[in-house]
Amino acid sequence: MKFISILLALLSGTLLWLGWPTYGFAGLLLIAFVPLLLSEKRIRSSSAKRKAGHVFLHSYLTFFIWNIATTYWLYFSTPFGMWFAVLVNAALMSLVFLGYHLLARRATQGAALTFLACLWISFEYMHLKWDFSWPWLNLGNGFSESTSWIQWYEYTGAFGGSLWIWLVNIFVFLSVLGFRESAPISKRKFIIKRVAVLLSLIIIPISISQIVVFELPSLPKGGGTEVIIVQPNIDPYYQKYDTTNDSIVKLIMRLVQPKMDRFTDLIITPETVFADNVRLSQLEQLEYDRSVNQMRAALYDYPDLYYLGGISIAEIFTDTTRITSQTNVARDGRTLYNDYNSAIFFTATDSLQVYHKSKLVVGVENFPYKNILQPILGDAMLDLGGTVATKTTQKERSVFQIKNQVKVAPIICYESVYGAYVTDYVKNGAQFLAIITNDAWWGNTQGHQQHLSIAKLRAIENRRWIARSANTGISAIIDDQGNILDSLEYNTEGVIKGTVYPKTQVTFYSTHGDYIARVASLMCLLVLLFSVFRRGKLKRK
C-alpha cells in the first residue's frame, strides 16, 4: 500500500509539472491532483499509525516535484533563494493538503473536498497579500499558454482558473471512487454518465471563452498609440551596474532613432535601465539629473514624443524625522536613504513624472516582517536576483498621460504577476499597460518565458493591450485577448515598433477584483465551523 501511495504522489507531482507553462499542456492540470487525492484516501482508510505524517510527506513529495521542476531557474540568480522558495512553498502547500486530511477524518467527503478547494484558493489569496508573497504557482496561472480557453478571466480573474481546476479534479476523484463502489452490471452506464459530465465540465468553459471573444468589440476606428519598445540586452551581472547612465542614453538613442518619426507617441525602456543609482537629497531634484536631461535633449526635435523607462534612485538624508519603515541605514550607521525602483515619464519640455515600484520581490526589494525578523536575523535576506535592499513604495497606482489623452500604466516587473493589483491602474484610468522588466537574472531558462506568459492573463482580465519592454527579452506587444503580436527573441538587442490600441471599458474583474478568493475564504471558514459543530452535536447524541 505504501509503495502505491508514493507512486500516486509522484504521479501528481509529474502531472503538475507537465501541465505548467511554458512547456506543458494545461489540460493535465485538470486531473493532476487526482492521484494525490487517491493516495490520501488510501492512507486515511488504512490501519497505519501516524496517518497525518504520512499524508504530509506524500503531499510534500508531490509539491516538491512541482515547485522544483517549474521554478528551478531561480538557482541561476541564487542557489539559497531557490532552495528556500522551493522547500518552504512545498511545505505550505502540504500544510493545506494536511488540513484537508484532518477534516476528512471528521467530516463527510463532500464537506472535506469543498474545504480543500476553498482552503487552497484562500492559500493562493494569502500568497498575493502577505510579506512572503510568492504567487507564481497559483493554479490559475497554469492556463497562460492556453488563452483561448480562458477568455472569461475578464469576469473571474485567474482565480476562476484555480476554481475550474479544483472542480474537475474533485469530480474525477469522486468518479473513481464511485466506479469502485458501483455494481459490476452498472459500471458501463456509470462510466458513460461520468464521462459525459466530465466533457461538459471541460467543454462548456472553453465554449464560453469562444463566445466571449466573439462578442468583444472591434478595434476603435482611427490610429492607436505608436510605441517603440527597447530591448538593450545588457548583462545584469557583468555589465549593467558598471554602465554609466550617460552611456545608456546613447545606447537607447542609437536603437530608437532609425525608427522615430512624427507619428511616434512613446518610447518604452526596461526596468532600471538607468541602473547607476541617481543620488539625491530630495526626490524633486530628479528633474535636474544629468541623464534625464540628456534624454530630454535627445528628444528635442520630437516635442510630442514621450519617454517611459526604469531608473534606480537613492534619496540620501540624515534628518531622522524622515525615517519610515522602508528607510535603509548606510554602513556608517548615520546616513539614511530611501531606495527606489522607479519609472520616469517625460517629454523634451514637460515636467517629469515618477512612479515607484510598490509590489516588491521578497528578500531582494523588501525585508519580510522587518520589525520582527530584523532583530533576530540582522540584515540577512534572501537574494533572488538583483540588488539586495529595502525599496520604498507608494500607496497609489500612478498612470501617465500622453498628450492625446491616452493613459498608460507603468507596471514594473514583478507587479505584473498580481491580478487585482494591476486592476488598480485600470481603475485609475489606464487605457493600455506598459510592463518594464529585467528578467535577465535567471538566464535563458523558463523564468523569463513564464513571466511573459503570465502577462497575457493581465491583458485578458482587464481587456488592455500590453507593451512589454524587457532588458534581455522577451519584449513584446500583446493584444487584449492575450495574443503576442510581435516580440524580440531573448538575448537580442533591438526594438519593436508597433501600435497598441487604448481601451476605456472596464471589465467585471477590473471592478471587483479577486472576489472568488474572498468568497472561498468565507466558505472555508463556514465549512470548518459547520463540520466541527456538527461533529460536536453527533458526539453529544
C-alpha positions in Angstrom: 0.0 0.0 0.0 2.8 2.4 0.9 4.5 1.9 -2.4 1.3 2.6 -4.4 0.6 5.7 -2.3 4.1 7.0 -3.1 3.7 6.3 -6.8 0.4 8.2 -6.8 2.1 11.2 -5.1 4.9 11.0 -7.7 2.3 10.9 -10.5 0.6 14.1 -9.2 3.8 16.0 -9.0 4.7 14.9 -12.5 1.3 15.9 -13.9 1.5 19.4 -12.3 5.0 19.8 -13.8 4.0 18.7 -17.3 0.8 20.8 -17.1 2.7 24.0 -16.3 3.6 26.8 -18.8 5.5 27.4 -20.8 6.4 23.9 -22.0 3.4 21.9 -20.7 -0.1 21.0 -21.7 -2.5 22.9 -19.4 -5.2 20.2 -19.7 -3.2 17.9 -17.4 -3.8 20.3 -14.5 -7.5 19.3 -14.7 -6.5 15.8 -13.4 -3.2 16.4 -11.7 -4.5 16.3 -8.1 -6.5 13.1 -8.6 -3.6 10.7 -7.8 -2.7 12.6 -4.7 -6.3 12.6 -3.5 -6.4 8.8 -4.1 -3.1 8.5 -2.2 -4.6 10.4 0.8 -7.7 8.2 0.6 -5.7 5.1 0.8 -3.7 6.3 3.8 -6.9 7.5 5.6 -8.6 4.2 5.0 -5.6 2.1 6.2 -4.6 0.9 9.6 -1.3 2.8 9.5 -0.2 4.8 12.5 0.6 8.5 12.3 -1.6 8.9 9.2 -1.3 12.7 9.3 2.5 12.4 9.0 2.2 10.0 6.0 -0.2 12.4 4.3 2.1 15.4 4.8 5.2 13.5 3.5 3.3 12.2 0.4 1.9 15.6 -0.4 5.3 17.1 0.2 6.8 14.8 -2.4 4.1 16.0 -4.9 4.6 19.7 -4.3 8.4 19.5 -4.1 8.5 17.9 -7.6 6.1 20.6 -8.9 8.0 23.5 -7.3 11.5 22.5 -8.3 10.6 21.4 -11.8 8.9 24.6 -12.6 10.9 27.2 -10.7 14.4 25.7 -10.7 15.6 28.7 -12.7 15.8 30.7 -9.5 19.0 28.8 -8.9 20.7 30.9 -11.6 20.3 34.0 -9.5 20.9 32.5 -6.1 21.0 28.8 -5.1 19.9 29.6 -1.5 17.0 31.6 -2.7 15.8 28.8 -5.0 16.0 26.2 -2.3 14.3 28.4 0.2 11.4 29.1 -2.2 11.0 25.5 -3.2 11.2 23.9 0.2 9.0 26.4 2.0 6.4 26.7 -0.7 6.1 23.0 -1.0 5.7 22.8 2.8 3.0 25.4 2.8 1.1 23.6 0.1 1.5 20.3 2.0 0.0 22.0 5.1 -3.0 23.0 3.1 -3.4 19.3 2.0 -2.9 18.1 5.5 -5.7 20.4 6.6 -8.0 18.6 4.2 -6.9 15.2 5.5 -7.6 16.2 9.1 -11.1 17.5 8.3 -11.8 14.5 6.0 -11.3 12.2 9.1 -14.1 14.1 10.9 -16.5 15.3 8.2 -18.2 14.0 5.1 -16.2 13.5 1.9 -18.2 16.3 0.2 -17.6 18.8 3.0 -13.9 17.9 3.1 -13.4 18.4 -0.6 -15.3 21.7 -0.6 -13.0 22.7 2.3 -9.9 21.7 0.3 -10.8 23.7 -2.8 -11.7 26.8 -0.7 -8.6 26.4 1.5 -6.3 26.1 -1.5 -7.8 29.2 -3.1 -7.5 31.0 0.3 -3.8 30.0 0.4 -3.3 31.4 -3.1 -5.0 34.6 -2.0 -2.7 34.8 1.0 0.3 34.5 -1.4 -0.9 37.7 -3.0 -1.1 39.6 0.3 1.5 38.6 2.9 5.1 39.7 3.1 6.4 36.3 1.9 4.3 36.6 -1.3 5.1 34.1 -4.0 2.0 33.7 -6.3 4.0 32.3 -9.2 2.4 28.8 -8.9 -1.2 29.9 -8.3 -3.1 27.4 -10.3 -5.0 29.9 -12.5 -1.6 31.0 -14.0 -1.4 27.5 -15.5 -3.6 28.4 -18.4 -1.4 31.4 -19.6 -0.4 29.4 -22.7 -4.0 28.4 -23.4 -5.6 31.8 -23.6 -8.3 30.6 -26.0 -9.7 28.5 -23.1 -9.9 31.3 -20.5 -11.2 34.5 -22.1 -13.8 34.5 -19.3 -11.0 35.6 -17.0 -12.3 39.1 -17.7 -15.1 38.1 -15.3 -13.3 35.8 -12.8 -9.6 36.7 -13.0 -7.0 33.9 -12.6 -8.9 32.6 -9.5 -11.6 31.4 -11.9 -8.9 29.1 -13.4 -8.0 27.8 -9.9 -11.6 27.0 -9.2 -12.0 25.3 -12.5 -9.0 23.1 -11.9 -10.3 22.0 -8.5 -13.9 21.4 -9.7 -12.7 19.0 -12.4 -10.1 17.3 -10.2 -12.7 16.7 -7.5 -15.3 15.4 -10.0 -12.8 12.9 -11.4 -11.7 11.8 -8.0 -15.3 11.2 -6.9 -15.9 9.4 -10.1 -13.0 7.0 -9.5 -14.4 6.3 -6.0 -17.9 5.8 -7.4 -16.7 3.4 -10.0 -15.0 1.2 -7.4 -18.2 1.1 -5.4 -20.7 0.6 -8.3 -22.1 -2.8 -9.1 -20.4 -4.7 -12.0 -23.5 -4.7 -14.1 -23.9 -0.9 -13.9 -20.2 0.1 -14.4 -20.6 0.8 -18.1 -23.6 3.0 -17.6 -21.7 4.8 -14.8 -18.7 5.4 -17.0 -20.8 6.8 -19.8 -22.6 9.2 -17.5 -19.4 10.4 -15.7 -17.5 10.9 -19.0 -20.4 12.9 -20.3 -20.4 15.2 -17.3 -16.6 15.4 -17.4 -16.6 16.5 -21.0 -19.2 19.1 -20.1 -17.1 20.5 -17.3 -14.2 20.9 -19.8 -16.0 21.9 -23.0 -18.5 24.4 -21.5 -15.9 26.8 -20.1 -13.9 26.6 -23.3 -17.0 27.2 -25.4 -17.9 30.2 -23.2 -14.4 31.5 -23.9 -15.1 31.4 -27.6 -18.4 33.2 -27.1 -16.7 35.9 -25.1 -14.2 36.5 -27.8 -16.9 36.7 -30.5 -18.7 39.4 -28.6 -15.7 41.6 -27.9 -16.0 45.0 -29.6 -13.9 45.6 -32.7 -10.9 47.9 -32.6 -11.7 51.6 -32.4 -11.6 53.4 -35.7 -8.5 55.5 -36.4 -4.9 55.0 -35.3 -3.8 53.7 -32.0 -0.8 54.7 -30.0 2.5 54.1 -31.8 5.2 52.8 -29.5 8.9 51.9 -29.8 9.9 49.2 -27.3 13.6 49.0 -26.5 15.4 45.8 -25.6 19.0 46.9 -24.8 20.2 43.4 -23.9 22.6 44.4 -21.1 24.0 41.6 -18.9 23.0 42.4 -15.3 25.8 40.5 -13.7 28.8 41.8 -15.6 27.7 44.9 -17.5 24.5 46.6 -16.3 25.7 48.1 -13.0 29.1 49.1 -14.5 27.5 51.1 -17.3 27.0 54.8 -16.8 23.6 56.4 -17.3 25.2 58.6 -20.0 26.2 55.5 -22.0 22.6 54.2 -21.6 21.2 57.3 -23.2 23.5 56.9 -26.1 22.5 53.2 -26.4 18.8 54.0 -26.3 19.0 56.7 -28.9 21.2 54.5 -31.2 18.4 51.9 -31.2 15.4 54.2 -31.5 16.5 56.9 -33.8 16.2 54.9 -37.0 12.5 54.1 -36.1 11.4 57.5 -34.7 9.2 59.8 -36.7 6.5 62.4 -36.1 3.8 59.7 -35.6 5.7 58.0 -32.7 4.0 58.6 -29.4 6.0 56.7 -26.8 9.4 55.2 -26.2 9.5 52.4 -23.6 12.7 51.1 -22.0 13.2 48.4 -19.3 13.2 48.4 -15.6 16.2 50.1 -14.1 17.7 50.7 -17.5 19.3 53.7 -15.7 20.9 51.4 -13.2 23.7 53.7 -11.9 21.9 55.0 -8.8 20.8 58.6 -9.1 21.7 60.1 -5.7 19.5 62.9 -4.4 18.7 64.6 -1.1 15.1 65.3 -2.3 13.2 63.4 -5.0 12.2 66.7 -6.6 15.9 67.1 -7.7 15.4 64.2 -10.2 14.1 66.8 -12.6 17.6 68.2 -12.9 19.5 64.9 -13.2 22.2 64.8 -15.9 20.9 61.6 -17.5 17.3 62.7 -17.5 18.2 65.9 -19.2 20.4 64.2 -21.7 17.4 62.1 -22.7 15.3 65.2 -22.9 17.9 66.8 -25.2 17.9 63.7 -27.5 14.1 64.1 -27.9 14.2 67.8 -28.6 13.2 67.5 -32.2 10.1 65.5 -31.2 8.3 67.6 -28.7 5.2 65.3 -28.6 7.2 62.1 -28.1 7.1 60.7 -24.5 9.7 58.6 -22.8 8.9 55.9 -20.2 11.6 53.8 -18.6 13.1 52.5 -15.4 15.6 54.2 -13.1 17.3 53.5 -9.7 17.1 56.3 -7.2 18.7 56.7 -3.8 17.3 59.6 -1.7 20.0 60.3 0.9 19.5 62.2 4.1 20.4 62.5 7.8 17.2 64.0 9.1 15.7 61.3 11.4 12.2 62.8 11.2 12.1 61.5 7.6 12.6 57.9 8.6 9.9 55.4 7.6 9.7 51.6 7.9 11.3 51.3 4.5 14.3 53.6 5.2 17.7 52.0 5.0 20.7 52.8 7.1 24.1 53.0 5.5 27.2 51.2 6.8 28.4 54.2 8.7 25.3 53.9 10.9 24.4 57.6 10.4 23.5 58.1 6.8 19.9 57.3 5.9 18.5 56.6 2.5 15.3 55.6 0.7 16.0 53.3 -2.2 13.6 53.4 -5.2 13.0 51.2 -8.2 11.1 53.7 -10.3 9.6 54.5 -13.7 10.0 58.0 -15.1 7.9 59.7 -17.7 8.6 62.9 -19.6 8.9 64.7 -22.9 11.6 67.1 -24.0 9.7 70.0 -22.4 7.1 68.7 -20.0 7.7 68.2 -16.3 9.0 64.8 -15.2 6.6 62.3 -13.5 7.6 59.4 -11.3 6.1 56.1 -10.2 7.8 53.9 -7.5 7.5 50.1 -7.8 5.3 49.0 -4.9 4.9 45.2 -5.3 8.3 44.1 -4.2 10.3 40.9 -4.7 10.7 39.1 -1.4 14.2 39.5 0.1 15.6 41.5 -2.8 13.4 44.6 -2.5 11.8 44.1 0.9 12.6 42.6 4.2 9.6 40.4 5.2 8.2 41.3 8.6 11.2 43.6 9.1 10.2 44.7 12.6 10.0 41.1 13.8 12.8 39.4 11.9 15.5 42.1 11.6 16.3 42.0 15.4 16.7 38.2 15.0 18.4 37.8 11.6 20.1 41.2 11.3 20.5 42.2 7.6 20.3 38.6 6.3 17.9 38.4 3.4 17.0 36.2 0.5 18.7 37.2 -2.7 16.5 36.1 -5.6 18.4 38.2 -8.1 19.2 41.9 -8.2 20.3 44.4 -5.6 19.5 43.5 -2.0 17.9 46.5 -0.3 14.6 47.6 1.2 12.8 49.6 -1.5 10.5 52.5 -0.8 7.0 52.2 -2.2 3.9 54.4 -2.8 0.3 53.8 -1.9 -1.4 54.7 -5.2 -1.0 53.2 -8.7 0.1 56.1 -10.9 -0.9 56.4 -14.6 0.8 58.6 -17.1 -1.0 60.6 -19.7 0.2 61.2 -23.3 -0.8 64.5 -24.9 -3.5 62.8 -27.0 -5.3 61.9 -23.7 -4.2 58.3 -23.7 -3.2 57.0 -20.3 -0.6 54.3 -19.7 0.1 52.1 -16.7 3.8 51.9 -15.7 3.9 48.3 -14.3 7.4 47.3 -13.1 8.5 43.7 -13.3 7.0 41.5 -10.5 3.9 43.7 -10.2 2.6 42.1 -13.4 2.1 38.8 -11.5 -0.6 40.3 -9.3 -4.0 40.4 -11.0 -6.0 42.6 -8.7 -3.0 44.9 -8.2 -2.9 45.6 -11.9 -6.6 46.4 -11.9 -5.8 49.4 -9.7 -4.0 51.0 -12.7 -7.1 50.4 -14.8 -9.4 51.9 -12.1 -7.2 55.0 -12.2 -7.8 55.3 -15.9 -5.0 53.3 -17.6 -6.0 52.5 -21.2 -3.1 50.3 -22.0 -0.4 48.6 -19.9 3.4 49.1 -20.2 5.4 46.4 -18.4 9.0 47.2 -17.9 11.1 44.4 -16.5 14.6 42.9 -16.2 14.3 39.1 -16.4 18.0 38.5 -17.2 18.9 37.3 -13.7 17.7 33.8 -14.5 19.5 33.4 -17.8 17.8 31.7 -20.8 15.5 29.5 -18.8 11.8 29.1 -18.2 11.8 32.0 -15.8 11.6 34.8 -18.4 9.2 32.8 -20.6 6.8 32.2 -17.7 6.9 35.9 -16.7 6.0 36.9 -20.3 3.3 34.2 -20.4 1.7 35.5 -17.1 1.4 39.0 -18.7 -1.2 37.5 -21.1 -3.5 36.9 -18.2 -3.4 40.6 -17.2 -4.3 41.5 -20.8 -7.4 39.3 -20.7 -8.5 40.2 -17.2 -8.5 43.9 -18.0 -9.0 43.9 -21.8 -6.0 46.0 -22.2 -3.2 45.9 -24.8 0.3 45.5 -23.3 3.6 46.9 -24.5 6.4 44.9 -22.7 10.0 46.1 -22.6 12.4 43.5 -21.1 16.1 44.2 -20.7 17.3 40.9 -22.4 13.9 39.8 -23.5 11.3 38.8 -24.2 9.9 42.2 -25.2 6.5 42.0 -26.9 3.2 43.6 -27.9 0.2 41.7 -26.5 -3.3 42.4 -27.6 -6.4 42.4 -25.3 -7.0 38.7 -25.9 -3.6 37.7 -24.7 -2.1 37.1 -28.2 1.5 38.0 -28.7 1.5 40.1 -32.0 5.2 40.9 -32.1 8.2 40.1 -30.0 12.0 40.1 -29.8 13.9 36.9 -29.1 15.7 36.5 -25.8 19.3 37.8 -25.7 18.8 40.1 -28.6 19.5 43.8 -28.9 16.8 45.7 -30.8 13.5 47.5 -30.8 9.9 46.8 -31.7 7.9 49.5 -33.4 4.2 48.9 -33.3 0.8 50.1 -32.4 -1.2 49.4 -29.2 -4.9 50.3 -29.0 -6.1 52.2 -25.9 -9.4 50.9 -24.4 -11.7 52.6 -21.9 -14.2 50.0 -21.0 -13.7 48.4 -17.6 -14.2 44.6 -17.1 -16.1 42.9 -14.3 -12.9 41.7 -12.9 -11.2 45.1 -13.1 -14.1 46.4 -11.0 -14.5 43.6 -8.5 -11.0 42.1 -8.2 -10.4 38.8 -6.5 -14.0 38.2 -5.3 -13.7 34.5 -5.9 -10.9 34.2 -3.4 -12.8 36.3 -0.9 -15.9 34.1 -1.2 -13.7 31.0 -1.0 -12.1 32.2 2.2 -15.5 32.8 3.8 -16.8 29.4 2.7 -13.6 27.7 4.0 -14.4 29.1 7.5 -18.0 28.2 7.3 -17.4 24.6 6.2 -14.8 24.3 9.0 -17.1 25.6 11.7 -20.1 23.6 10.4 -18.1 20.4 10.4 -16.7 20.9 13.9 -20.1 22.0 15.3 -21.9 19.1 13.6 -19.4 16.6 15.0 -19.8 18.0 18.4 -23.6 17.5 18.2 -23.1 13.9 17.0 -20.9 13.2 19.9 -23.4 14.6 22.4 -26.1 12.3 20.9 
